[in-house]
């Protein structure tokens, strides 16, 4: 199993309802691809120390579990994914950092 963990950072503040919809849209396109085993998303929990961080602060974290490397590669070509990304980038620009890894705990 491979986990694809994404740290999403919106350039500007985003309303909770819109963040919820963004996460739902990502989840739906990933589930529709039939490549994923699980999908989990959560809002970032902000702390005051972040005011001094030299890097952008996360807005949300998404973790997708996939069966193998082939499924991971196929997920990047999921039908509708580019449209979802373009839609949200045009409304609320964001950046994503991701890591592909084995499960962190058993």
Secondary structure, DSSP 8 states (H G I E B T S, - for coil): -EEEEEEEEESS---HHHHHHHHHHHHHHHHHTT-EEEEEEEE----GGGGG-SS---SEEEEEEESSHHHHHHHTT-TTHHHHHHHHHHHS-EEEEEEEES-S--
